[in-house]
């Protein structure tokens, strides 16, 4: 019986893999700042002035924005040891996604977006976003024929994978003790995981051709990052980094409407603690 127990214990030791290393850096760590920095361009914020539309108004939108470059000072890990002490976090220069908006009765509206796993630069995205909002008309003033206030809840989930910790240019085969000791780039995974609330005020000129809007929001960030690098010795780094953050955002922009239900929007989106960026969008009314 004793021999039988020893065999079971040995088999259990072989069958159960070692636990993945987990790291929960503080909110002021470089890791937290970098994850928050790259969450901002992905946030599913409002993209046009609120208008009280008839029910079942269907609109197709497409947005594009630059992916900013992080300050090199926060690309150095400060609390979590990974395969590399410095990250190469900018996988692509531009971020783009489609949107679909459907208005409902009582001033409600729903929005949805999905980015399929198609490679863009070094990034492999698989992201989904959704939002629900309610718009209330407000009395216009001055040159504006109408105004509206919108309260909106939004969320973004999914992941973006790519060589972040060990890009091709960082690989080396001379020092086993140094970072990125290997021949294949890492395949890391970033999960933005965020949801938030925002309020947006918009005004439309009496001609109906131009909209102006401003807004602010509060976002709960739950980003997760997992390293995926195997070195020349066959040792795999699967370090998981988890942070929980909150951020305040502000936005503002303008929309110009053209004939045939077509419109263009330019927007500035800022998370004062992290980054300011801009977005361009085109929309077409389908119904």
Buried (B, 14 or more C-beta within 10 A) or exposed (E): EEEEEEEEEEEEEEEEEEEEBEBBBEEEBBBBBBBBBBBBBBBBBBBBBBBBBEEEBEBEBBBEBBBBEBEEEBBEBBBBEBBBBBBBBBBBEEBBBEBBBBBBEEBEBEBBBBBEEEEBEBBBBBBBBBBBBBBEEBEBEEEBEBBBBBBBBBBBBBBBBBBBBBBEEBBBEEEEEEBBBBEEBBBBBBBBBBBBEBBBBBBBBEEEEBBBBBBBBEBBBBBBBBBBBBBEEEEEBBBBBBBEBEBEBBBBBBBEBEEEEEBBBEBBBBBEBBBEBBBBBEBBBEE
